[in-house]
């Protein structure tokens, strides 16, 4: 079960979104959340094996990125 820092998740009333690195760009991905453990939240669905979640909150969908 993957866990992410809660600060990397964008939350609205209807959805939870993280940004993943895909083809040199940031892409929004809807996820479903589980339990909260301190600063981390359980991800119950929406991510695939090998997804690279962007933890920087200054990134928006479509931004060009490079993996460091």
C-alpha positions in Angstrom: 0.0 0.0 0.0 1.6 3.3 -1.0 1.7 6.3 1.3 2.2 9.9 0.2 2.9 13.0 2.2 -0.5 14.7 2.7 1.0 18.0 1.4 1.5 16.4 -2.1 -2.3 15.8 -2.4 -4.6 18.5 -3.8 -8.0 18.1 -2.3 -11.4 19.5 -3.4 -14.9 18.7 -2.1 -15.3 16.0 -4.8 -11.8 14.7 -5.6 -8.2 14.1 -4.6 -5.5 14.8 -7.1 -1.7 14.2 -7.3 0.6 15.1 -10.2 2.7 12.4 -11.8 5.6 12.7 -14.2 4.6 11.4 -17.6 6.5 12.1 -20.9 8.4 15.1 -19.5 5.2 16.8 -18.3 3.1 16.9 -15.1 -0.2 15.1 -15.4 -3.0 15.2 -12.9 -4.2 11.9 -11.5 -7.3 11.4 -9.4 -6.7 9.1 -6.5 -8.8 7.6 -3.6 -7.5 8.0 -0.1 -7.6 5.8 2.9 -6.3 6.4 6.5 -4.2 9.3 7.6 -0.9 8.5 9.5 0.7 11.6 10.8 2.0 13.5 7.8 1.2 10.7 5.4 -2.0 9.4 3.8 -2.8 5.9 2.4 -3.5 5.8 -1.3 -6.2 3.2 -2.0 -6.5 3.6 -5.8 -5.6 5.7 -8.8 -1.9 5.1 -9.0 -0.2 2.5 -11.2 3.0 0.6 -10.5 5.9 2.8 -11.6 4.1 6.2 -11.4 6.4 9.0 -10.3 4.5 11.2 -8.0 5.6 14.9 -7.9 5.9 16.1 -4.4 6.5 19.8 -5.3 3.2 21.8 -4.9 4.4 24.5 -7.3 3.8 22.2 -10.3 0.6 22.4 -12.4 -0.8 20.0 -15.0 1.0 20.4 -18.3 4.2 22.0 -16.8 7.4 20.7 -18.4 9.5 18.8 -15.9 12.7 16.9 -15.6 13.5 14.2 -13.2 16.5 15.0 -11.0 
